[in-house]
Amino acid sequence: MKLVLFDLDNTLLDGDSDYEWAQFLITKGVLDREIYERRNEEFYKAYVAGVLDIEEFLDFQLKPLGQHKRSQLDLWHGEFMSQKVRPMITQGARDLVQKYHSDLVAIVTATNSFITKPIAEEFGIENLIATEPEQIEGEFTGGVVGLPSFREGKVTRVHEWLHSIGRTWESFDETIFFSDSINDLPLLNEVSVPVVVDPDINLLQHAKSVGWEVLSLRDEP
């Protein structure tokens, strides 16, 4: 059996669910456009450049969750899935996930689990390793619980998950990770088969220098 790990944003998705969620809330009038659109762009550029301050970003990203009832957030998320997320899922991404249906598969993403759990379900992937927003009695507080699933944190969180299900890295004949981002170098270096998917320029340069496989899941224009 193989262990197959997928990054989500700009890997399985042709776009970034984190960024698009904030933009969606702006268009709904939930977030102030002047303030949040600028900050959203700044954080996204920092992420692509590999210099994102994860604690500062999570404060920005999770705060709106703590300002609204879970029932309302769930309603908005249903609209978000229909309007924004499903159009970002290419047939190539669906086919790639299906290819590994008999292996142990997980999505490993820095994006919080409120945004990403329904997306993982859309792909038919049961295992999700994501940043966890804090909840009290089912309502979000705007805080975070535990280690964010980001950079080296992804490696730690994957090992913790494997331990929780009675597995280790050595349980598998092959370990594969698909990602687009230079931020994922720690986990790409950890697996036996790193695969670079529609990469940012920094990761593409690195992949070429070390001979990693590069593929695209994007639909042809």
C-alpha positions in Angstrom: 0.0 0.0 0.0 1.1 3.6 -0.7 0.6 6.7 1.4 -0.6 9.4 -0.9 -0.8 13.0 0.3 -2.3 15.9 -1.6 -1.9 19.6 -1.0 -5.2 21.3 -1.8 -4.9 24.9 -2.9 -3.5 25.4 -6.4 -2.8 21.6 -6.4 -6.1 19.7 -6.4 -7.8 23.0 -6.8 -7.2 25.4 -9.7 -7.2 28.3 -7.3 -6.9 29.0 -3.6 -9.8 28.2 -1.3 -8.4 30.4 1.5 -8.2 33.4 -0.7 -11.5 32.8 -2.4 -13.3 32.3 0.9 -12.3 35.8 2.0 -13.2 37.2 -1.4 -16.6 35.5 -1.2 -17.3 37.0 2.2 -16.4 40.4 0.8 -18.8 40.0 -2.1 -21.5 39.0 0.4 -20.9 42.2 2.3 -19.8 40.3 5.4 -16.3 41.7 5.3 -15.3 45.3 4.5 -14.0 45.4 1.0 -11.5 48.2 1.4 -9.8 46.6 4.4 -10.0 42.9 3.7 -9.4 42.8 0.0 -6.1 44.6 0.4 -5.0 42.4 3.3 -6.1 39.3 1.5 -3.9 40.2 -1.5 -1.0 40.9 0.8 -1.2 37.6 2.6 -1.6 35.7 -0.7 1.5 37.3 -2.2 3.5 36.6 1.0 2.4 32.9 0.8 3.4 32.5 -2.8 6.8 34.1 -2.0 7.3 31.7 0.9 7.4 34.5 3.5 4.0 34.2 5.1 3.7 34.9 8.8 1.3 32.1 9.7 0.2 33.4 13.0 -0.7 36.8 11.6 -2.5 35.2 8.7 -4.5 32.9 10.9 -5.6 35.8 13.0 -6.9 37.5 9.8 -8.4 34.3 8.4 -10.1 32.9 11.5 -11.5 36.0 13.1 -14.6 36.2 10.8 -15.5 32.6 11.9 -15.7 33.8 15.5 -18.1 36.7 14.5 -20.9 34.6 13.1 -23.1 31.7 14.1 -22.0 28.3 12.8 -25.4 27.8 11.2 -24.9 31.0 9.1 -21.3 30.1 8.2 -22.5 26.7 7.0 -25.1 28.3 4.8 -22.5 30.6 3.3 -20.1 27.7 2.8 -22.8 25.8 0.8 -23.0 28.8 -1.5 -19.2 29.0 -1.6 -18.9 25.4 -2.7 -21.3 25.9 -5.5 -20.1 29.3 -6.8 -16.4 29.1 -6.2 -15.0 25.7 -5.3 -16.6 23.2 -7.7 -15.5 25.4 -10.7 -11.9 25.1 -9.4 -12.0 21.3 -9.5 -10.7 20.0 -12.8 -11.3 16.6 -14.3 -7.5 16.0 -14.1 -7.6 16.5 -10.3 -10.6 14.1 -9.9 -8.9 11.5 -12.1 -5.6 11.7 -10.1 -7.4 11.2 -6.8 -9.3 8.2 -8.2 -6.1 6.7 -9.4 -5.1 6.1 -5.7 -8.5 5.0 -4.4 -7.1 1.7 -3.0 -4.2 3.4 -1.1 -4.2 5.4 2.1 -4.9 9.0 0.9 -5.1 12.3 2.8 -5.3 16.0 2.0 -2.7 18.0 3.9 -3.4 21.7 3.9 -2.7 24.9 5.8 -6.2 26.1 5.1 -8.5 25.6 8.1 -10.8 22.5 8.3 -14.0 24.6 8.2 -13.2 25.6 4.7 -11.6 22.4 3.5 -13.6 19.5 5.0 -16.5 19.9 2.5 -13.9 20.1 -0.3 -12.2 16.9 0.9 -15.6 15.2 0.9 -16.2 16.5 -2.6 -13.1 14.5 -3.7 -14.2 11.5 -1.7 -11.2 11.8 0.6 -11.9 10.9 4.2 -8.6 11.9 5.8 -8.0 15.6 6.2 -5.0 17.2 7.9 -5.7 20.9 8.2 -5.3 23.8 10.5 -7.9 23.5 13.2 -10.1 26.5 14.3 -11.0 26.6 17.9 -14.6 25.8 18.8 -16.6 26.1 22.1 -19.9 24.3 22.1 -19.9 24.1 18.3 -19.2 27.7 17.7 -15.9 29.1 16.4 -13.9 31.5 18.7 -11.7 33.0 16.0 -8.7 31.2 17.5 -6.7 28.1 16.4 -6.1 24.8 18.2 -2.8 23.0 18.0 0.0 23.2 15.5 -1.0 24.8 12.1 -0.6 22.5 9.2 2.0 24.7 7.5 5.6 24.2 6.4 7.3 21.9 8.9 4.0 21.7 10.7 2.7 19.5 7.9 5.4 17.0 8.5 4.7 16.9 12.2 0.9 16.7 11.7 1.2 13.8 9.2 3.4 11.8 11.6 0.9 12.4 14.4 -2.0 11.3 12.2 -0.2 8.1 11.2 0.6 7.4 14.8 -3.1 7.8 15.7 -4.1 5.1 13.2 -1.3 2.7 14.2 0.9 3.4 11.2 4.4 4.9 10.6 6.3 6.1 7.6 7.8 2.6 7.3 4.3 1.0 7.0 4.2 1.9 3.3 6.0 0.7 0.2 5.9 4.2 -1.2 5.1 7.7 0.1 3.9 10.4 -2.4 3.1 14.0 -1.9 1.7 16.3 -4.6 2.1 20.1 -4.1 2.4 23.4 -5.9 4.1 25.5 -3.2 7.6 26.2 -2.1 6.2 26.3 1.4 5.8 22.5 1.2 9.4 21.7 0.7 9.7 20.1 4.2 7.0 17.5 3.3 8.2 17.1 -0.3 11.6 16.3 1.1 10.2 13.8 3.5 8.4 11.5 1.0 10.0 9.0 -1.3 8.1 10.4 -4.3 7.7 14.2 -4.4 5.5 15.4 -7.3 5.3 19.0 -8.2 1.9 20.2 -9.6 1.4 23.4 -11.4 4.1 24.9 -9.2 4.9 28.4 -8.2 8.1 29.7 -9.8 10.3 29.1 -6.8 9.2 25.4 -6.5 9.5 24.9 -10.2 13.1 26.0 -10.2 13.9 23.8 -7.3 12.1 20.8 -8.9 14.1 21.2 -12.1 17.4 21.4 -10.1 16.7 18.1 -8.3 14.9 16.2 -11.0 11.4 16.0 -9.4 8.4 15.1 -11.6 6.4 18.1 -12.7 2.8 17.7 -13.9 -0.3 19.9 -14.5 -3.9 19.2 -13.5 -5.3 22.3 -15.2 -7.8 22.1 -17.9 -6.6 23.1 -21.3 -7.6 26.7 -22.3 
